[in-house]
Amino acid sequence: MSSERPQDLDEVKLWIAEHDGRINAYWETQHTWNERVDSRHQDLYSRISALEKKVMWVAGAAAVLGSLLGTLIPKIIA
């Protein structure tokens, strides 16, 4: 269809059909992209959660070790 103004109802219907087809294609592409991004976000969330757990375990272990050393060293030295 050319860039001229539609002359009759059939040309208007054709323009509407072409335009609607493009919009549907854009939405399909958007939904596909959204699924990919959602998947990547879920993977990232899982990795960050695992890292947070490791950091909490290390911090907890360091706190326990520090408290034990802080209690035992003065008794050993004195």
C-alpha positions in Angstrom: 0.0 0.0 0.0 1.4 3.4 -0.9 1.6 6.5 1.3 -1.4 8.0 -0.4 -4.6 8.6 1.4 -7.0 5.7 1.2 -9.6 6.2 -1.6 -12.3 3.7 -0.6 -13.4 1.4 2.2 -11.3 -1.6 1.0 -8.1 0.4 1.2 -9.0 1.6 4.7 -9.6 -2.1 5.7 -6.3 -3.1 4.1 -4.5 -0.3 6.0 -6.1 -1.4 9.3 -5.2 -5.0 8.7 -1.6 -4.1 7.9 -1.3 -1.8 10.9 -2.8 -4.4 13.3 -0.5 -7.0 12.0 2.5 -4.9 12.8 1.2 -4.1 16.3 0.7 -7.8 17.0 4.2 -8.5 15.8 5.6 -5.8 18.1 3.7 -7.2 21.1 4.9 -10.8 20.3 8.4 -9.5 20.2 7.9 -7.6 23.5 6.5 -10.7 25.2 9.4 -12.8 24.0 11.9 -10.2 25.3 10.0 -10.0 28.6 10.3 -13.8 29.1 14.0 -13.6 28.5 14.5 -10.7 30.9 12.4 -12.4 33.5 14.4 -15.5 33.2 17.7 -13.6 33.6 16.3 -11.7 36.6 15.3 -15.0 38.2 18.8 -16.4 37.6 20.4 -13.3 39.1 18.1 -13.4 42.1 19.0 -17.0 42.8 22.7 -16.2 42.5 22.5 -13.2 44.8 20.5 -15.3 47.4 23.2 -18.0 47.4 25.9 -15.3 47.8 24.0 -13.7 50.7 23.7 -17.1 52.4 27.5 -17.6 52.0 28.2 -14.1 53.4 26.0 -14.7 56.4 27.7 -18.0 57.2 31.1 -16.5 56.9 30.1 -13.5 59.0 28.6 -15.8 61.6 31.7 -18.0 61.7 33.9 -15.0 62.0 31.8 -13.7 64.9 32.0 -17.0 66.7 35.7 -17.3 66.2 36.2 -13.7 67.3 34.1 -14.2 70.5 36.0 -17.4 71.3 39.4 -15.8 70.7 38.4 -12.7 72.6 37.4 -14.8 75.6 40.3 -17.3 75.5 43.3 -15.1 74.7 43.0 -12.9 77.9 42.7 -16.1 80.0 45.7 -17.7 78.4 47.8 -14.5 78.6 46.9 -13.8 82.3 
